[in-house]
Amino acid sequence: PRVKEAVVTTREDTNGSVQLCAYYVPGEKQLNKRVSISSTGDVDNPRYRLSEPEKTRYQRQLLLDGWSIKTQEKLKRTTVFAAGAGGIGSHIIQQLALIGLGTIIICDYDVVELSNLNRQLLHDESRLGMNKALSAQMAIKRINPYVKVIPVTQRVTRENVIELVGDSRVIIDCVD
């Protein structure tokens, strides 16, 4: 299916869980998927506290009703696994990085081709022939240097999926 739009938003509900909402439109039908992200990592670990530059970067979303530094720090402690860094994956991965998720595991075995560039915004002509997970890592580091990106350059199979996903709290299927 062709994707016309992909938007990822988050909000904190009344019990303190962060809700990650991914909206995308294949064809003409809009789908809404909600996933609850529970807090991961050691809450008191200083590496999960927001630095002053991060507070400045995220200050607009920190103004949202119900959003707080605590909410943003929960996102920073969260790991997301994205299978695919192509048409759908490029858009979703970029939004995850912009909102400040702590770690994004990007899994794609394919390489960047010229015919990808009209819709796969994480890649460009300078990375033709490069693995898409590695190319996406480069793009995300420019978009948000506070996000940890773990590129995985192999195909997801039944045999390796558990190992590849690891301790991810959210799994996003963006494969063609």
ROMIDREN-753981 format. One line per 2 residues: number of its first residue (from 1); their letters; for each residue x, y, z of C-alpha. Coordinates in steps of 0.05 Angstrom, whole numbers, always signed. Each point is the difference from the previous one (the first is absolute). Example, Ala and Ser with C-alpha at 12.3 -4.5 7.8 and 13.67 -1.06 7.14 Angstrom:
! ROMIDREN-753981
1) as) +246,-90,+156 | +27,+69,-13
***
This chain:
! ROMIDREN-753981
1) pr) +0,+0,+0 | +21,+71,-14
3) vk) +10,+45,+61 | -25,+71,-7
5) ea) +14,+21,+71 | +34,-25,+62
7) vv) -4,+36,+66 | +23,-23,+69
9) tt) -24,+36,+62 | +4,-14,+74
11) re) -37,+18,+63 | +1,-20,+73
13) dt) -63,-32,+28 | -27,+6,+71
15) ng) +39,-61,+26 | +67,+28,-25
17) sv) +8,-45,-61 | +22,+33,-64
19) ql) -44,-13,-60 | +34,-3,-67
21) ca) -50,+10,-56 | +20,-15,-72
23) yy) -47,+23,-54 | +9,-19,-72
25) vp) -44,-1,-62 | +7,-58,-48
27) ge) -43,+16,-61 | -60,+40,+25
29) kq) -11,-35,+67 | +30,+30,+64
31) ln) +24,-47,+55 | +14,+19,+72
33) kr) +45,-45,+41 | +13,+13,+74
35) vs) +54,-33,+40 | +14,+11,+74
37) is) +73,+11,+16 | +18,-19,+71
39) st) +60,+32,+32 | +65,-36,-12
41) gd) +68,+7,+31 | +19,+26,+68
43) vd) -43,+61,+15 | +53,+29,+46
45) np) +57,-11,-49 | +29,+69,-18
47) ry) +9,-20,-73 | -75,+1,-8
49) rl) -8,+71,+27 | -8,+54,-52
51) se) +59,+45,-11 | -11,+75,-7
53) pe) +8,-3,-76 | -52,-57,-2
55) kt) -48,+42,+42 | +8,+56,-50
57) ry) -9,-47,-60 | -64,-29,+28
59) qr) -28,+63,+32 | -58,+6,-49
61) ql) -27,-69,+15 | +13,+11,+74
63) ll) -52,+55,-5 | -54,-50,-20
65) dg) -54,-12,+52 | +17,-62,+40
67) ws) +72,-2,-25 | +59,+9,+47
69) ik) +74,-10,+7 | -17,-66,+33
71) tq) -39,-21,-62 | +58,+20,-45
73) ek) +48,-39,+44 | -45,-62,-8
75) lk) +8,+7,-75 | +75,+6,+9
77) rt) +0,-67,+37 | -39,-33,-55
79) tv) +27,-46,-55 | -39,-9,-65
81) fa) +15,-52,-54 | -17,+22,-71
83) ag) +1,-54,-53 | +11,+36,-65
85) ag) +31,+68,-16 | -34,+11,-67
87) gi) -63,+38,-19 | -40,-10,+63
89) gs) +60,-10,+46 | +35,+64,-21
91) hi) -59,+42,+22 | -15,-36,+65
93) iq) +73,-5,+21 | +10,+74,-13
95) ql) -60,+17,+44 | +24,-46,+55
97) al) +67,+36,+0 | -32,+69,-1
99) ig) -43,-15,+62 | +62,-25,+37
101) lg) -4,-75,+8 | +62,-25,+34
103) ti) +20,-58,-44 | -24,-20,-69
105) ii) +22,-67,-28 | -5,+6,-75
107) cd) +0,-67,-37 | +5,-2,-76
109) yd) +42,-46,-44 | -13,+39,-65
111) vv) +43,+54,-32 | -18,+71,-22
113) el) -19,+5,-73 | -13,+61,-43
115) sn) -73,-22,-9 | -9,+4,+77
117) ln) +17,+73,+7 | -67,+30,-21
119) rq) -34,-29,+63 | +54,-23,+49
121) ll) +20,+65,+32 | +56,-27,+45
123) hd) +43,-17,-60 | +34,+41,-54
125) es) +42,-9,-63 | +65,+2,+39
127) rl) -20,-66,+32 | -20,-40,-62
129) gm) +20,-73,+10 | +6,+9,+76
131) nk) -41,-44,+47 | -64,+36,+19
133) al) +8,-12,+75 | +69,+33,-2
135) sa) -25,+57,-44 | -59,+11,+47
137) qm) +48,+2,+59 | +40,+56,-33
139) ai) -63,+40,-14 | -28,-8,+71
141) kr) +66,+21,+31 | -6,+66,-39
143) in) -74,+8,+18 | +8,-14,+75
145) py) +69,-17,+28 | -31,-18,+68
147) vk) -34,-62,-29 | +40,-65,+1
149) vi) -6,-38,-65 | +18,-73,-6
151) pv) +2,-22,-73 | -13,-72,-17
153) tq) +19,-20,-71 | -33,-68,-4
155) rv) -68,-26,-20 | -51,-15,+54
157) tr) -18,-74,+1 | -38,-45,+47
159) en) +66,-27,+24 | +32,+67,+19
161) vi) -58,+46,+16 | +3,-9,+76
163) el) +75,+14,+1 | -6,+61,-45
165) vg) -58,+31,+37 | +35,-9,+67
167) ds) -32,+41,+56 | -38,+48,-45
169) rv) -65,+26,+29 | -31,+13,-68
171) ii) +8,-37,-65 | -19,+36,-64
173) dc) -9,-40,-64 | +20,+45,-58
175) vd) +20,-54,-51 | -25,+0,-71
***
